[in-house]
Amino acid sequence: MSAASALSHAVHRIRAAHQTLRSSESAPAFTGGVVAAGLGLGGFAMLVLFLWIISPFPDSGLNGALHVAADCWLLAHGGGLVRIETLSGVPAPIGLTPLLPMAFPVWLLYRAGADAVAPASDDRVARSAVAWLIGGYLAVGAGVVVYTSYGPVRSDTIGVALHLPVVAALAAAAGAWVERGRPRIPAPAWLSRVPVPVWARVPTREAAVVLRSAGAGACVLVAGGAALTALTLALHPGAAGASFTRLSEALSGRLAVLAVAVALIPNAAVWGAAYALGPGFALGTQAAVRPAGVVGEPVLPDFPLLAALPQPGPGTSLTWAALAVPVLAGIAVGWFAVHPREPRGLGRTAAHAALGGLLCGIAMALLTGFAAGPLGSGALEEFGPSWWLTGGAAAGWTAAVGTPTALAVRWVRVRRAAAADGEAEAEAEAEGEVEAAADAGPSGA
């Protein structure tokens, strides 16, 4: 192909893409992605600018405040940051994602995906609309990455490139899928060639039972972790309050600390779940906190949510009681793994519980991967629970407890169903005898 023909082909492709963008189906979707990203940036900018305005001694000007807002927006998508100005001179990564602020851009993408496919005439048009929506969102994200590529705190380009497209695609696709009536998603062709045991194959109509059991187990684990965090803070109210007052004396500083603490409450719940599961979490490279005790010397930043952690030493009966949380999660997995009206066979029931535990472990691994991460180099290079240890422990606990629980629940429900059928048959026989006696009465007379 000559250079002239290649140039002509490229111009033709550009014109075709431009014509597609101008069409009534693509332009609103692309604009919706840009608007969703702009709303997310605007929300973070409003909070940061409010704290900047009321601060008596701001460290930087308006550009610095907007830079912080853009950094927070990228961090809420899982993209890491890098702090350049450090005492050691070595750049310090910031990879811990606050889960509560992450819900805001995810919700915007979810709604944008639903709105983009609402006027679509068929599935092909809907998929095209979602693709253009994601493209618009990522176009704004690319601009934000360029804007945050300088300054004392910079965006981690590789981390943003790995997380931002995934978060945008999953959230927008989920909104589009729900808006289109939750159609069946065909499995990839290569998956049909993977050998799967007969007992592990779950029909589509039973997949909802497995997903519900996995979701129940994950919810119990996170709720139990939140309860453990709240109990720890309630037992040490003075330490948390003292840490809060030490960090800042100005009203703006204390509001900023409060905002960060609230944003990290879901992270603390996930950390509490990892603690209850057994692996615990790391407080630096030389310390770990588990129910068995605190090993090493923790490197603790002065922060209210970390002020009430136990002191180094072996565990107590109170710390070992946290293992009740994964037991309850396993019971929840087993309870919801049995269909309430149509219990399956023993093998199928056990497979549902085992798969529910496996999916629960995967969900906890994903949550932990976002809820933990480095807060610097050196001692703070490891901060929080390990995603693979937490996910493995969650899968093991819930599958081990959930499988016998599911079998017990199935036995009870089958017995109740059999008893109900027996009572119904007895009532039917009694009614038949009464009718027969009534029919025989006149003839005998």
Long-range contacts (C-beta under 8 A, 24 or more apart in sequence): 21-132, 25-119, 25-120, 25-125, 25-128, 25-129, 26-128, 26-129, 26-132, 27-132, 28-116, 28-129, 29-116, 29-128, 29-129, 29-130, 29-131, 29-132, 29-133, 29-136, 30-132, 30-133, 30-135, 30-136, 31-136, 32-112, 32-115, 32-116, 32-133, 32-136, 33-112, 33-132, 33-133, 33-134, 33-135, 33-136, 33-137, 33-138, 33-139, 33-140, 33-168, 33-172, 34-136, 34-137, 34-139, 34-140, 35-112, 36-105, 36-108, 36-109, 36-111, 36-112, 36-133, 36-136, 36-137, 37-105, 37-136, 37-137, 37-140, 37-141, 37-144, 38-140, 39-108, 40-73, 40-76, 40-104, 40-105, 40-108, 41-69, 41-70, 41-73, 41-140, 41-144, 43-104, 44-69, 44-70, 44-72, 44-73, 44-76, 44-101, 45-69, 47-259, 48-72, 51-252, 51-255, 51-256, 51-259, 52-252, 54-251, 54-252, 54-255, 55-250, 55-252, 55-253, 56-250, 56-252, 57-250, 64-151, 67-147, 67-148, 67-151, 67-153, 68-153, 70-144, 70-147, 70-148, 70-155, 71-148, 71-153, 71-155, 72-101, 73-105, 73-144, 74-141, 74-144, 74-145, 74-148, 74-155, 74-160, 74-164, 75-101, 76-101, 76-102, 76-104, 76-105, 77-102, 77-105, 77-141, 77-160, 77-163, 77-164, 77-167, 77-168, 78-102, 78-159, 78-162, 78-163, 78-164, 78-166, 78-167, 78-370, 79-155, 79-156, 79-159, 79-160, 79-162, 79-163, 79-164, 80-155, 80-156, 80-159, 80-160, 80-373, 81-153, 81-154, 81-155, 81-156, 82-153, 82-154, 82-155, 82-156, 83-152, 83-153, 83-376, 84-151, 84-152, 84-153, 84-154, 85-152, 86-376, 86-377, 88-377, 88-378, 90-377, 90-378, 91-377, 92-374, 92-375, 92-376, 92-377, 92-380, 93-156, 93-373, 93-374, 93-376, 93-377, 94-153, 94-373, 94-374, 94-375, 94-376, 95-156, 95-159, 95-373, 95-374, 95-375, 96-267, 96-371, 96-372, 96-373, 96-374, 96-375, 96-383, 96-384, 97-267, 97-370, 97-371, 97-373, 98-260, 98-263, 98-264, 98-266, 98-267, 99-263, 99-264, 99-266, 99-267, 99-270, 99-367, 99-370, 99-371, 100-262, 100-263, 100-264, 100-265, 100-266, 101-263, 102-167, 102-370, 105-167, 105-171, 106-167, 106-171, 107-171, 109-137, 109-167, 109-168, 109-171, 109-172, 109-175, 110-171, 110-172, 110-174, 110-175, 111-175, 112-137, 112-172, 112-175, 113-171, 113-172, 113-173, 113-174, 113-175, 113-176, 113-179, 114-175, 114-176, 114-178, 114-179, 115-175, 115-179, 116-172, 116-176, 117-176, 117-179, 117-180, 118-179, 120-180, 123-180, 123-183, 126-176, 126-180, 129-176, 130-172, 130-173, 130-176, 133-172, 134-165, 134-168, 134-169, 134-172, 137-168, 137-172, 138-164, 138-165, 138-168, 141-168, 199-347, 199-348, 199-350, 199-351, 200-351, 200-355, 202-351, 202-352, 202-355, 206-339, 206-344, 206-348, 206-352, 209-336, 209-337, 209-338, 209-339, 209-352, 210-337, 210-352, 210-355, 210-356, 210-359, 211-356, 211-359, 212-336, 213-332, 213-333, 213-334, 213-335, 213-336, 213-337, 213-352, 213-353, 213-356, 213-360, 213-402, 214-333, 214-355, 214-356, 214-357, 214-358, 214-359, 214-360, 214-363, 215-360, 215-363, 216-332, 216-333, 216-335, 216-336, 217-329, 217-330, 217-332, 217-333, 217-356, 217-357, 217-360, 217-394, 217-398, 217-402, 218-329, 218-360, 218-363, 218-364, 218-367, 218-394, 219-332, 220-325, 220-328, 220-329, 220-332, 221-273, 221-276, 221-277, 221-325, 221-326, 221-329, 221-360, 221-364, 221-394, 222-266, 222-269, 222-270, 222-273, 222-367, 223-269, 224-272, 224-273, 224-276, 224-322, 224-324, 224-325, 224-326, 224-328, 224-329, 225-268, 225-269, 225-270, 225-271, 225-272, 225-273, 225-274, 225-275, 225-276, 225-325, 226-265, 226-268, 226-269, 226-272, 227-272, 227-325, 228-272, 228-275, 228-276, 228-322, 228-325, 229-265, 229-268, 229-269, 229-271, 229-272, 229-305, 232-308, 232-309, 233-304, 233-305, 233-308, 235-308, 236-307, 236-308, 239-307, 239-308, 240-304, 240-305, 240-307, 240-308, 241-304, 242-307, 243-302, 243-303, 243-304, 243-306, 243-307, 244-304, 246-302, 247-302, 247-303, 257-303, 257-304, 260-303, 261-303, 261-304, 261-305, 264-305, 265-305, 266-371, 267-371, 267-372, 267-384, 268-305, 270-364, 270-367, 270-368, 270-371, 270-372, 270-385, 271-371, 271-372, 271-384, 271-385, 273-325, 273-364, 273-390, 273-394, 274-368, 274-384, 274-385, 274-386, 274-389, 274-390, 274-393, 275-322, 275-385, 276-322, 276-323, 276-324, 276-325, 276-326, 277-325, 277-326, 277-364, 277-390, 277-393, 277-394, 277-397, 278-323, 278-326, 278-393, 279-385, 279-386, 279-389, 279-390, 279-393, 280-385, 281-372, 281-384, 281-385, 281-386, 282-382, 282-383, 282-384, 282-385, 282-386, 283-309, 283-383, 284-379, 284-380, 284-381, 284-382, 284-383, 285-378, 285-379, 285-381, 285-382, 286-379, 287-312, 290-315, 291-315, 291-319, 291-320, 291-322, 291-323, 292-319, 292-320, 293-319, 299-379, 299-380, 301-375, 301-380, 326-393, 326-394, 326-397, 326-398, 326-401, 327-397, 327-401, 329-360, 329-394, 329-397, 329-398, 329-401, 330-357, 330-397, 330-398, 330-399, 330-400, 330-401, 330-402, 330-405, 331-401, 331-402, 331-405, 332-402, 333-357, 333-360, 333-398, 333-399, 333-401, 333-402, 333-405, 333-406, 334-401, 334-402, 334-403, 334-404, 334-405, 334-406, 334-407, 334-408, 334-409, 335-405, 335-406, 335-409, 337-402, 337-406, 337-409, 338-406, 338-409, 338-410, 338-413, 340-413, 343-410, 343-413, 343-414, 343-417, 344-410, 346-407, 346-410, 349-406, 349-407, 349-410, 350-403, 350-406, 350-407, 352-406, 353-399, 353-402, 353-403, 353-405, 353-406, 353-407, 354-399, 354-402, 354-403, 356-398, 356-399, 356-402, 357-394, 357-395, 357-396, 357-397, 357-398, 357-399, 357-400, 357-402, 357-403, 358-395, 358-399, 360-394, 360-395, 360-398, 361-391, 361-392, 361-393, 361-394, 361-395, 361-396, 361-398, 361-399, 362-391, 362-395, 363-394, 364-390, 364-391, 364-394, 365-390, 365-391, 365-392, 365-394, 366-391
